[in-house]
Amino acid sequence: MTTTTNNNKTHPHTHPAQTSYDHSYQSDELLTEEEFRWQMNEDEMANDKLTDGIRRFTNDALILKDLIKTRIEQQ
């Protein structure tokens, strides 16, 4: 594990690409589900992106299901 220094703080990371990442959202505190949901709802972009990701994932899952069904029927 390596560390980088950003704003006089040492931040551990496991991937070299994270050296340029803004670590301002990292915290050593664990959130309860209620706190997490509240913070997600307060951050409009995070909420929109999560919702969009879930919709896209569901759509891709349905497409994959149809592809698998078609392949099985062809055999």
Backbone hydrogen bonds, N-H to C=O, Kabsch-Sander energy under -0.5 kcal/mol:
donor,donor_aa,acceptor,acceptor_aa,energy
2,T,13,H,-1.3
4,T,11,H,-1.7
6,N,4,T,-0.5
6,N,9,K,-2.3
9,K,6,N,-1.2
11,H,4,T,-2.5
11,H,9,K,-0.5
13,H,2,T,-2.0
18,Q,15,H,-1.8
19,T,16,P,-1.7
20,S,17,A,-0.8
21,Y,18,Q,-1.1
23,H,21,Y,-0.7
25,Y,22,D,-0.5
26,Q,23,H,-1.6
36,F,32,T,-2.6
37,R,33,E,-2.9
38,W,34,E,-2.2
39,Q,35,E,-2.6
40,M,36,F,-2.6
41,N,37,R,-2.3
42,E,38,W,-1.8
43,D,39,Q,-1.3
44,E,42,E,-1.0
47,N,43,D,-2.4
48,D,44,E,-2.7
49,K,45,M,-2.9
50,L,46,A,-2.4
51,T,47,N,-2.3
52,D,48,D,-2.6
53,G,49,K,-2.6
54,I,50,L,-2.3
55,R,51,T,-2.3
56,R,52,D,-2.6
57,F,53,G,-2.5
58,T,54,I,-2.5
59,N,55,R,-2.4
60,D,56,R,-2.7
61,A,57,F,-2.4
62,L,58,T,-2.1
63,I,59,N,-2.2
64,L,60,D,-2.6
65,K,61,A,-2.3
66,D,62,L,-2.1
67,L,63,I,-2.4
68,I,64,L,-2.7
69,K,65,K,-2.4
70,T,66,D,-2.4
71,R,67,L,-2.4
72,I,68,I,-2.5
73,E,69,K,-2.2
74,Q,70,T,-1.6
75,Q,71,R,-0.7
75,Q,72,I,-0.8
